[in-house]
Amino acid sequence: MATKNKEDRLTNSKLNVSSNVIIYILQSILSLIVRTVFIRKLGAELLGLDSLMINILSMLSIAEVGFSTAISYGLYKPLANKNVKKINAYMSLYKRIYRTIGTIIIITGLFLSIFLQKIIGSYSYQYLYIIYFMYLFNTASLYFISYKDVLLMADQKNYKVFKYNVTFNSLIYILQFIFILFTENYIIYLLIMILCKLANRILINCFITRYYPDINFNSKEKLSKEEMLSIKENVFGLFCFKIGDYVINCSDNIIISSLINIVTVGIYTNYLSIVSILKTIIKNIFNGVTASFGNLSVNNNKQAEKEVFEIMVFIGFIVSGFVTICLLNLINPFINLWIGSKYVTSMISMILICVNFYLMCNQIPLDTIKEAKGFYKKDRYIPIIQAIINIVISIVLGMKIGLNGVLLGTTISYLITIFWIKPLLLNKYIFETSSISYFLNQLKYIITLIVIYVISHNMLQWMKIPSNIGGLILSAIIVSIIFLLVVTIVFIHDKGYQFAISLIKNNNKGRN
């Protein structure tokens, strides 16, 4: 029975990872095409406004404070035991919570609109408030329709709605491309996104209802006091994490808009869009195995958990390290080819963007473990501390040295808080082991990446590769080869490396 459960977890993880990655790769390609047309037809200022609106409305989603993650964690055991009454209790509670949150977002959003022009600064746009309220509707509607999604996530069945997500995500970008190209109308661009997302949410909601016919989403079942207390503790920890996550990922654009100008926001978000796409793909690779680790945790096998964690950290280094090295060498040439040299930022800004990307991605395996284990209490104040440090340093340095100061504020806040505190607590309280080996490995990873970047950067400079599509592809191949060679030399005896090789071999055998 245990073997079968393990096979089911592995199968579901592969399906979730595959579907998530396919969706986001497709979405990323289409989004870059649409973004290209957007920049050329609507301009950098409107692009900056669009990015700023997304950041402002993301702030309102803090009201969700991680209930989905806490409920998902609570659902692992009843789903494994097929305890329908307990599932009903969780889903009924979640429905009430989400509808309350949706109402709070609407009220807060209406209040925030009073200060909208001050946030944006000197830039003005005729349909500013129409755009804002369209984004507000899109954000709030999620909480009245999509509460059932958490059941699919906890049950590792996200791949079941793959066809809906692919269809509607593709439709959004195709229609946006057509209408921007021929009408150059930003309002229609937003209306397409809102209507398609709304239709997708409604269809997925109906599918989940049919897929789980035994689940009563309007049940009167109640959770025990202990279960409610556990949810409250986890949600409080997640609330702190959410605030920290928002400040790190979304506040930079608001600070840049206020201190510099909205055009700089537009230039920066071109880099951020590429980085966010890559980060989301990496995150979804790990999201696909979150529920598997959660189910493994039910067995309370510390040794097995620790081994899985170490492998996940190594794979996280390989994936995020490779992408970081590619970004360092290729993102400026890519931006130049994509939309022109006037949208290329300085070398220092580019390096800081890539460093911040690596620091964020470095945390994804740790966050996966935290989510699966429901571990949110011990480090709940750290994201708040990080957020305060980030805002203060970003504003002070931003006023003195501009964009680089804002980016450097993010780097510093990560290094003096999350980077070392989170793994320290995870090793101590979840795996009950020392974190020395983790930090030694991180030092080894960082030194390895620095060596790879120095070699690859100098190699590309020496070869004087032309600045065209062919040159970009050749550069990518050279960087990939150097990365693979150095990683193999340094980590060939590492169990994480050996696991990755065995996984590739097994997949090849499966195809044959």
TIDRENMAR-982335 format. One record per residue: residue in one letter; x, y, z of N, C-alpha, C in turn. Coordinates in steps of 0.001 Angstrom, whole numbers, plus 500000, padded with zeros to 6 digits. Example, Ala and Ser with C-alpha at 12.3 -4.5 7.8 and 13.67 -1.06 7.14 Angstrom:
<rs>
A513190494310507800512300495500507800513200496700507800 S512850497750507080513670498940507140512900500030507870 
</rs>
This chain:
<rs>
M500830498783500000500000500000500000500857501256500000 A501935501223500816502852502363500892503523502608499558 T503883501474498875504529501583497560503584502216496555 K502308501783496608501316502339495692501119503833495927 N501047504243497197500901505662497515502087506468497018 K503286505867497168504500506538496691504451506708495173 E504004505648494468503886505719493009502853506757492593 D501726506808493335500690507799493033501225509215493215 R501982509440494308502560510763494545503505511153493422 L504331510197493003505300510477491942504596510773490624 T503573509957490305502820510156489064502121511507489056 N501445511836490156500743513114490248501705514292490196 S502860514142490845503873515207490820504348515465489400 K504628514382488656505087514524487267504021515204486412 L502762514791486597501671515382485816501487516858486159 N501559517179487459501416518577487876502560519438487368 V503781518924487499504953519667487017504855519885485515 S504544518817484777504465518906483312503410519909482876 S502216519805483459501134520711483056501458522152483436 N502006522364484634502357523719485072503403524353484177 V504445523567483874505541524099483050505073524391481632 I504285523492481059503783523698479692502929524955479619 I502029525114480601501157526291480629501985527571480685 Y502978527609481558503726528844481753504720529130480636 I505249528093480020506122528326478853505305528908477712 L504133528289477460503249528800476414502812530222476728 Q502403530439477971501952531758478400503075532781478295 S504287532366478624505433533278478596505766533714477174 I505760532760476261506051533092474857505015534062474310 L503740533751474568502662534615474083502703535986474749 S503022536022476056503059537302476765504171538207476239 L505312537615475875506401538418475317506031538985473948 I505294538204473168504833538687471860503875539859472045 V502918539679472966501945540747473236502646541973473814 R503618541747474676504354542872475295505108543664474232 T505646542977473240506351543644472143505422544593471399 V504234544093471061503248544917470358502771546057471251 F502594545757472550502154546765473519503135547935473542 I504429547642473648505457548686473731505475549537472462 R505373548862471328505488549581470056504231550382469712 K503081549905470164501833550586469836501375551562470921 L501621551224472184501105552040473286502195552809474041 G503457552373473934504559553133474504504972552713475908 A506154553195476324506763552812477606505993553368478801 E505394554553478650504682555152479783503451554332480159 L502681553911479160501486553103479427501875551721479933 L503013551214479470503532549950479980503868550078481465 G504500551193481824504814551439483222503562551564484066 L502530552227483530501259552361484249500602551005484460 D500619550171483442500032548832483532500730548014484619 S502050548050484648502820547313485650502549547848487055 L502420549172487158502157549796488452500777549401488985 M499782549351488099498431548936488506498440547506489046 I499163546641488379499256545249488830499866545187490223 N500901545970490462501562545990491775500655546533492864 I499918547604492544499018548195493535497911547221493920 L497321546559492917496241545608493204496764544335493849 S498024544006493604498629542856494284498696543095495776 M498862544357496149498906544714497565497598544335498261 L496473544498497569495180544168498160495027542672498399 S495736541864497615495652540410497779496322539936499054 I497018540828499736497583540482501045496462540073501993 A495246540568501715494096540221502555493864538714502590 E494320538017501552494155536556501524495007535877502591 V496120536526502939497047536140504005497369534649504083 G497276533936502957497734532552502953496735531526503433 F495441531877503428494444530890503845494472529660502942 S494721529863501644494728528728500718495808527714501095 T496983528217501475498079527327501859497764526606503161 A497219527332504124496880526735505419495784525683505277 I494769525976504466493679525018504235494193523809503467 S495061524053502485495637522960501704496400521995502602 Y497183522556503522497928521728504473496967520894505323 G495869521517505762494892520804506573494166519701505811 L494082519835504484493352518860503665494152517594503345 Y495485517642503504496301516488503124495833515200503797 K495679515253505107495331514044505852493921513548505551 P492869514404505599491529513909505274491391513396503849 L492142513983502911492118513469501533492759512088501467 A493883511927502188494561510625502201493682509559502849 N492909509950503872492039509003504594490617508966504044 K490354509762502998489013509841502391487937510203503422 N488267511145504284487357511609505320486502512755504747 V485365512414504162484526513377503445484000514466504376 K483593514098505581483061515085506512484087516159506852 K485321515723507053486380516682507389486702517577506180 I486695516997504990486923517789503769485816518822503616 N484569518405503848483434519326503784483620520506504738 A484076520197505958484271521243506964485315522255506512 Y486438521761505978487495522654505501487019523523504337 M486333522911503372485909523645502182484817524657502496 S483906524311503412482861525247503815483466526468504498 L484443526228505369485151527325506035485879528190505013 Y486549527548504078487339528254503076486452529134502199 K485270528631501860484330529409501057483932530688501779 R483603530586503058483196531760503838484352532765503956 I485544532241504188486719533104504315486975533867503021 Y486954533160501896487278533791500618486272534867500232 R485005534638500521483996535643500184484127536875501078 T484530536656502305484797537790503201485989538593502694 I487030537873502258488231538537501729487895539344500478 G487082538773499592486674539484498379485983540800498702 T485129540777499711484431541990500149485411543015500712 I486365542549501517487384543444502086488210544101500983 I488564543328499956489358543863498841488600544956498108 I487303544761497896486497545775497206486463547071498018 I486199546960499308486116548147500176487466548860500255 T488541548082500455489889548668500546490293549301499225 G489951548630498125490277549154496802489593550473496516 L488335550605496927487610551860496752488263552982497566 F488677552660498783489339553658499636490686554077499047 L491445553100498536492781553368498003492728554245496751 S491619554196496031491493554980494796491609556484495058 I491327556902496292491441558328496662492888558822496496 F493853557918496740495278558298496730495989557863495446 L495226557430494460495813556842493254496753557795492520 Q496318559037492323497141559988491574498448560301492303 K498412560332493639499631560592494404500625559451494257 I500116558216494209500994557051494046501674557068492691 I500914557455491671501438557428490305502412558574490041 G502222559688490727503139560818490547502651561797489503 S503576562339488732503249563410487794502551562913486530 Y502638561626486268502030561086485043500508561130485135 S499844561476484051498370561520484024497867560751482798 Y496698560132482955496100559373481856494587559544481932 Q493966559727480768492546560067480688491639559041481379 Y491971557755481200491108556683481713491721555987482941 L492458556760483724493191556200484858492284555420485818 Y491171556032486202490301555393487197489497554242486607 I489176554315485337488503553184484676489419551964484699 I490694552178484376491680551097484386491815550512485793 Y491903551396486759492071550944488148490898550074488588 F489677550506488306488506549739488752488338548444487960 M488812548408486739488803547149485978489742546133486624 Y490923546604487016491866545721487713491311545304489074 L490621546214489750490028545896491049488976544798490917 F488139544889489898487127543851489660487782542501489374 N488831542520488546489528541275488199490125540613489436 T490681541418490355491282540883491578490222540352492539 A489166541130492764488145540760493751487317539557493305 S487029539450492010486166538367491517486760536988491784 L488083536917491846488762535651492132488241535019493424 Y487983535830494420487644535327495746486184534886495874 F485375535197494876483985534760494901483758533525494031 I484756533168493227484567532069492283485560530928492489 S486813531237492820487901530253492716488280529565494022 Y487422529608495036487785529008496327487936527487496248 K487288526843495270487351525380495165488706524881494650 D489502525791494068490793525392493487491713524724494501 V491587525113495780492474524578496816492318523060496956 L491135522538496639490902521101496729491720520352495685 L491771520883494478492603520278493426494072520333493801 M494502521465494371495903521638494743496319520627495802 A495496520476496846495823519546497928495753518093497470 D494867517826496516494670516459496024495599516114494866 Q496512517038494514497458516852493407496758516585492084 K495687517291491834494913517089490607494844518367489768 N495821519250489929495824520486489146495847520223487641 Y496482519126487248496585518804485822495222518533485184 K494210518274486019492873517989485501492252519205484803 V492691520400485195492136521613484573493125522223483588 F494078521430483167495108521866482217494484522443480945 K493472521745480401492880522171479128492213523541479244 Y491589523800480398490946525097480583491980526218480639 N493028525999481434494052527028481595494792527319480299 V495145526274479571495839526463478294494961527212477301 T493711526784477200492793527396476234492587528880476505 F492260529220477748491923530613478047493158531514478142 N494275530980478631495504531789478638495936532117477224 S495834531133476345496186531359474928495234532357474292 L493940532195474606492922533076474026493140534530474440 I493498534728475708493757536097476196494826536775475354 Y495959536102475194497085536725474496496831536885472998 I496172535918472396495882536010470955494951537188470678 L493874537304471474492929538408471279493575539754471611 Q494381539802472668495068541052473016496009541487471897 F496718540523471335497635540822470222496871541439469057 I495757540827468687494982541296467537494426542698467778 F493823542898468963493158544173469213494133545319469453 I495295545043470078496295546118470231496863546491468869 L497109545493468051497703545713466729496817546587465853 F495496546351465930494593547039465002493815548204465619 T493660548220466939492888549304467559493724550215468454 E494860549693468970495720550435469902494912550963471092 N493992550127471566493083550521472641493399549736473911 Y493882550437474932494288549801476187493091549253476973 I491950549930476889490748549495477605490277548138477087 I490268547966475780489874546674475188490861545584475598 Y492144545941475636493195545027476085492880544468477475 L492468545333478397492126544907479755490817544129479788 L489841544554478993488535543892478981488657542443478522 I489509542197477549489750540830477070490279539962478200 M491272540486478939491860539736480052490812539412481112 I490011540392481477489022540212482543487972539181482159 L487402539292480956486327538391480529486820536956480355 C488014536799479781488556535450479574488896534780480911 K489484535532481829489814534971483143488554534603483920 L487525535436483798486262535177484479485621533899483944 A485619533747482628485054532542482010485827531295482427 N487159531410482480488008530282482892487709529870484330 R487580530851485218487301530563486627485950529874486799 I484951530336486060483604529753486170483601528298485700 L484264528018484572484301526655484037485065525707484965 I486186526165485524486961525331486453486147525068487719 N485431526062488180484571525908489345483523524820489109 C482907524843487936481901523825487586482529522437487476 F483750522380486916484432521089486775484720520463488137 I485216521263489067485554520750490400484303520213491101 T483187520918490949481925520458491543481541519084491007 R481721518886489705481395517576489092482417516512489473 Y483686516898489579484753515925489843484694515389491267 Y484198516213492184484063515783493586482579515782493989 P481796514848493445480346514844493710479982514600495171 D480896513973495932480602513677497342480867514852498274 I481540515871497755481901517012498600480775518039498612 N480369518420499807479329519431499983480004520758500353 F480074521664499397480771522928499612479965523902500481 N478718523552500768477877524362501645477578523635502952 S478454522712503301478244521876504479478220522701505768 K477498522169506759477447522795508085478461522163509046 E479296521263508512480314520605509338481301521643509874 K481751521422511116482682522353511752484010521661512074 L485074522434512051486381521921512455486507521984513978 S487381521150514508487606521151515955488366522413516360 K488377522709517660489091523869518171490581523778517867 E491132522549517974492559522347517699492868522652516232 E491999522210515329492218522456513899492088523941513571 M491123524607514174490967526045513959492173526817514496 L492681526391515642493858527033516227495063526858515319 S495225525656514754496335525385513838496254526286512606 I495045526446512064494861527311510897495202528757511238 K494727529224512393494996530602512806496488530865512963 E497201529908513567498646530071513759499371530114512416 N498982529204511512499629529158510201499319530403509378 V498058530861509465497657532037508705498393533278509193 F498590533398510494499335534545511016500764534554510477 G501389533353510468502734533255509917502754533592508435 L501729533123507708501639533390506275501341534864505996 F500583535490506902500294536907506751501593537714506740 C502469537391507669503777538059507735504581537784506472 F504535536532506024505259536157504808504705536906503601 K503376537014503514502729537686502397503151539154502304 I503181539811503451503586541213503470505024541355502981 G505897540505503513507295540532503084507438540244501608 D506703539251501129506768538865499720506279539999498822 Y505203540662499237504682541776498449505698542914498362 V506260543270499510507201544394499550508391544123498641 I508904542890498697510077542546497895509747542529496404 N508587541987496053508272541761494636507489542890493979 C506777543673494766505869544646494154506144546104494516 S506806546337495640506964547736496084508004548504495274 D508950547796494658510011548481493905509439549401492833 N508419548916492094507830549746491039507192551014491592 I506539550890492749505914552062493370506979553065493805 I508075552565494395509175553444494826509833554102493621 I510081553318492558510709553858491340509825554925490715 S508511554657490668507572555626490094507563556928490893 S507607556798492215507544557980493083508847558775493083 L509994558073493103511291558744493224511898559123491874 I511636558314490867512282558569489559511190559001488566 N510684558064487765509557558367486869508947557070486353 I507799557178485724507063555995485286507710555345484062 V508511556107483291509236555532482149510260554516482639 T510972554859483732511941553922484321511241552658484801 V510017552824485313509217551656485699508997550760484492 G508650551365483348508430550598482121509670549851481665 I510838550511481733512101549869481341512439548724482290 Y512305548994483596512611547979484605511683546771484489 T510391547011484209509443545899484145509653545007482927 N510346545507481910510720544606480807511648543509481313 Y512619543896482128513512542914482756512731542061483748 L511886542737484512511126542042485545510175541022484939 S509615541322483772508691540384483135509404539097482748 I510626539235482216511413538048481851511792537262483097 V512281537979484116512676537346485376511480536666486045 S510320537328486018509123536769486647508646535518485937 I508731535510484625508360534328483846509224533137484252 L510528533373484306511463532293484652511275531844486099 K511048532803486992510827532467488399509556531639488560 T508503532003487824507234531284487915507376529854487423 I508127529667486337508354528315485821509089527471486861 I510146528045487450510905527322488481510009527012489676 K509198527993490065508305527805491215507294526704490949 N506781526642489741505787525621489413506385524228489325 I507671524147489014508352522847489054508298522299490476 F508547523181491445508534522749492846507111522657493410 N506200523499492924504812523425493392504191522076493087 G504645521472491986504103520171491600504419519062492585 V505446519266493431505811518212494392505472518601495829 T504856519781496024504520520217497377503602519235498079 A502498518861497408501543517939498027502170516573498261 S503077516146497371503763514858497568504571514885498856 F505279515991499086506060516093500321505123516166501525 G503982516848501345503008516906502423502475515532502785 N502223514718501776501755513350502026502855512496502655 L504099512710502224505238512008502810505380512381504285 S505085513634504620505212514103505998504228513423506941 V503109512953506366502123512262507195502754511034507850 N503727510416507143504407509230507674505471509580508713 N505833510883508793506776511376509811508128510671509754 N508641510494508526509945509865508330510994510974508141 K511667511345509226512612512469509208513761512251508234 Q514286511030508206515432510749507343515054510898505876 A513889510342505513513429510440504121513166511895503746 E512564512643504667512284514060504415513580514845504192 K514580514586505029515855515285504924516543514997503599 E516508513734503167517119513353501891516422514044500727 V515088514063500764514325514734499708514644516229499696 F514730516823500875515036518247500999516400518576500388 E517416517793500702518760518041500180518805517934498661 I518069516956498131518005516809496671517286517996496047 M516196518429496698515445519590496187516305520849496189 V517098521042497227517962522220497311519004522195496194 F519573521018495945520575520911494879519941521169493511 I518784520557493272518099520783491999517712522252491854 G517315522868492984517021524300492967518232525119492558 F519396524738493062520641525420492681520924525235491192 I520795524009490699521083523733489283520172524554488377 V518875524524488662517907525216487809518064526734487912 S518020527267489139518104528723489301519496529246488957 G520544528456489257521909528859488920522124528943487423 F521628527936486698521759527933485240521030529121484625 V519801529367485078519013530480484548519682531811484874 T520243531937486073520928533179486467522133533458485587 I522936532428485338524112532590484469523694532993483058 C522636532390482562522127532750481229521645534199481204 L520940534606482255520461535984482322521613536980482349 L522622536688483161523772537587483274524456537812481923 N524511536770481132525206536858479839524315537272478679 L523017537021478785522160537140477608521033538153477691 I520657538587478915519437539401479009519587540769478336 N520750541436478472520911542731477810520928542606476289 P521682541648475720521594541450474270520179541098473808 F519452540322474625518085539946474257517156541159474246 I517245541996475290516426543209475350516723544111474154 N517994544226473816518420545060472682517799544561471383 L517821543259471167517247542672469951515717542734469973 W515162542563471153513712542466471306513004543806471080 I513421544853471826512695546124471746513591547342471536 G514921547130471443515791548250471115516700548685472254 S517778549361471897518827549740472859518350550749473904 K517307551558473585516853552563474556516163551919475764 Y515843550632475654515225549912476773516227549056477546 V517515549145477183518562548391477872519059549194479067 T519096548558480230519554549232481442521060549054481617 S521634549671482613523087549621482817523547548231483258 M524837547985483143525422546697483527525203546424485019 I525371547451485847525209547276487292523764546922487628 S522821547629487007521403547343487254521069545916486835 M521598545512485688521348544164485186521878543102486147 I523086543313486653523677542349487592522859542277488877 L522415543417489380521602543428490599520261542720490385 I519657542909489225518404542215488901518618540706488911 C519736540260488328520040538824488263520377538251489641 V521107539010490446521440538571491812520164538420492638 N519266539392492533517997539315493263517159538133492794 F517206537866491495516505536701490955517023535409491587 Y518346535274491670518913534060492253518562533934493732 L518640535039494460518317535005495888516860534600496124 M515962535076495273514545534709495395514333533233495057 C514918532794493945514751531400493516515426530433494484 N516466530893495144517169530081496129516251529664497275 Q515200530456497520514274530182498615513131529246498225 I512943528986496941511781528214496491511744526802497071 P512854526034497058512798524704497692512453524776499180 L512952525801499875512663525959501301511191526299501525 D510649527162500663509235527521500775508338526319500470 T508788525453499563508037524241499241507910523349500469 I509029523191501192509022522383502414508143523031503476 K508273524347503633507464525068504621505975524878504349 E505598525009503082504187524888502715503676523477502959 A504475522495502588504068521101502759503951520709504224 K504819521282505055504833520930506479503963521855507332 G503438522921506716502658523868507491503496524598508529 F504752524899508155505714525506509095505745527014508875 Y504946527746509627504854529185509413505026529999510699 K505188529336511804505163530037513090506518530590513501 K507567529770513379508873530129513939509501531358513278 D509302531517511976509965532627511273508976533688510806 R507811533761511474506740534611510969507086536105510966 Y507997536534511840508317537958511894509464538359510953 I510179537371510452511345537670509607510961538410508323 P509897537985507596509524538733506384509152540182506662 I508545540439507847508205541821508199509471542644508389 I510441542053509073511729542734509285512406542993507938 Q512387541977507076512980542123505751512286543232504956 A510953543271505046510186544277504315510545545688504766 I510660545882506069511016547211506613512412547624506153 I513364546668506257514738546941505818514760547295504338 N514014546539503548513988546756502105513445548142501745 I512326548516502373511722549818502068512651550964502457 V513207550886503667514064551974504165515308552127503282 I516008551016503051517248551090502260516954551492500822 S515867550930500235515516551243498844515193552716498665 I514465553292499621514121554716499524515364555592499699 V516177555289500730517380556096501003518360556016499829 L518685554790499395519626554637498281519008555065496956 G517691554868496810517011555283495586517071556792495394 M516968557543496478517059559008496400518472559461496035 K519474558639496382520867559028496138521406558532494797 I521119557258494467521712556689493242520684556105492283 G519414556406492500518385556022491539518029554546491554 L517826553993490360517364552610490203518273551611490904 N519572551782490780520515550855491415520342550822492933 G520008551957493514519785552017494951518567551215495379 V517491551286494583516270550521494883516563549024494785 L517281548623493752517616547203493561518555546703494651 L519508547540495030520474547164496064519779546990497416 G518735547776497653517963547625498877517353546242498995 T516869545714497878516308544359497861517390543318498147 T518549543490497529519666542543497729520088542492499193 I520305543648499775520761543725501165519738543119502115 S518458543425501893517403542912502792517345541387502768 Y517594540782501611517625539319501519518813538735502273 L519980539311502052521210538739502608521269538790504125 I520671539811504720520790539939506179519586539348506924 T518625538794506181517470538180506864517170536781506331 I516351536705505300515796535446504795516863534430504413 F517927534902503767518924534000503188519506533024504208 W519706533481505447520319532587506436519358532163507556 I518365532996507878517469532649508990516527531508508632 K515938531547507431514963530517507048515559529108507049 P516699528863506388517275527512506439517712527099507837 L518162528067508638518562527774510012517389527197510806 L516224527817510678515039527371511410514471526071510851 L514491525928509525513980524693508916514781523480509369 N516097523602509334516954522487509757516778522176511237 K516619523216512032516516523017513479515185522389513883 Y514068522890513347512757522492513850512051521425513010 I512363521337511717511712520322510884512549519054510805 F513851519222510488514708518051510308515527517709511550 E515511518645512509516201518447513790517676518111513590 T518308518857512696519731518666512407520418520029512334 S521728520001512272522511521225512125522362521775510706 S522482523085510566522372523729509253523744524042508655 I524810523589509312526175523896508835526395523373507419 S525992522122507165526193521538505839525432522319504769 Y524237522812505141523442523601504181524212524862503769 F524737525598504744525425526853504447526758526623503727 L527434525523504053528660525189503323528349524897501860 N527237524198501639526816523919500262526442525209499530 Q525742526122500228525368527393499602526602528196499206 L527613528191500079528871528882499759529521528259498531 K529500526950498485530050526223497340529283526561496060 Y527962526640496166527139526971495004527448528372494490 I527549529340495404527788530727494999529159530891494356 I530184530270494951531535530326494375531547529702492987 T530855528577492847530771527896491546530126528796490497 L529058529482490868528375530376489923529250531556489536 I529992532093490490530897533204490181531966532756489183 V532524531572489415533536531009488504532937530817487110 I531745530256487049531088530017485749530840531332485030 Y530375532356485767530099533646485122531378534290484594 V532440534260485385533707534856484946534210534161483680 I534162532832483676534628532075482499533755532369481284 S532430532280481461531512532452480331531524533886479800 H531557534868480691531571536268480261532832536581479470 N533981536166479988535244536416479275535319535644477968 M534773534444477946534759533659476712533943534356475633 L532769534860475990531919535552475019532557536856474555 Q533215537565475476533903538805475102535052538518474147 W535790537465474428536940537093473590536504536662472194 M535358535955472115534888535444470825534246536524469963 K533853537653470584533233538769469853532074538293468974 I531120537671469598529954537118468893529054538256468427 P528563538220467180527730539313466657526414539451467415 S525879540674467414524638540968468142523422540744467246 N523125539479466995521925539118466245521340537837466832 I520257537354466255519592536170466804520515534960466798 G521254534795465693522204533685465602523275533774466675 G523769534993466903524781535208467940524237534923469327 L522969535288469554522334535048470856522199533545471123 I521812532808470084521677531347470216523037530707470467 L524050531151469724525404530626469912525912530921471322 S525657532129471804526069532498473169525388531602474200 A524113531337473991523364530474474912523939529068474946 I524341528560473785524936527215473706526271527176474450 I527095528203474223528411528270474877528257528349476390 V527347529213476865527102529357478305526609528041478904 S525735527352478192525186526082478673526273525025478805 I527154524960477816528244523976477845529194524252479012 I529554525519479185530452525890480289529807525556481630 F528527525882481778527816525596483022527812524094483304 L527479523305482300527395521851482467528747521250482828 L529814521718482170531149521191482429531614521508483858 V531465522752484266531923523161485600531121522460486691 V529795522400486531528939521737487527529280520258487630 T529536519611486502529902518185486504531217517966487234 I532206518817486961533512518683487616533392518867489131 V532622519850489544532531520193490971531609519242491733 F530505518805491099529459518095491857529224516654491407 I530132516076490672529902514747490116529657513693491195 H530219513880492381530031512903493464528906513292494426 D528238514409494154527139514863495009525906513991494757 K525195513612495819524046512712495658522901513389494890 G522816514715495004521812515434494236522098515355492751 Y523373515487492374523787515375490972523511513971490451 Q523874512968491249523654511585490848522168511265490709 F521344511856491589519898511658491482519367512252490173 A519853513457489827519408514119488594519791513299487364 I521008512751487370521465511917486251520620510644486139 S520343510013487285519536508789487270518119509078486785 L517595510253487131516266510638486689516225510802485176 I517261511423484616517359511590483162517462510236482465 K518292509343483033518445508006482445517145507224482482 N516421507308483596515157506596483712514118507117482722 N514105508437482522513176509024481559513501508588480137 N514800508501479838515219508036478519514822506575478280 K514995505740479340514583504337479225513085504225479002 G512348505104479710510885505079479590510447505399478166 R511173506312477498510823506670476128511135505528475159 N512257504822475471512645503715474597511759502483474842 
</rs>
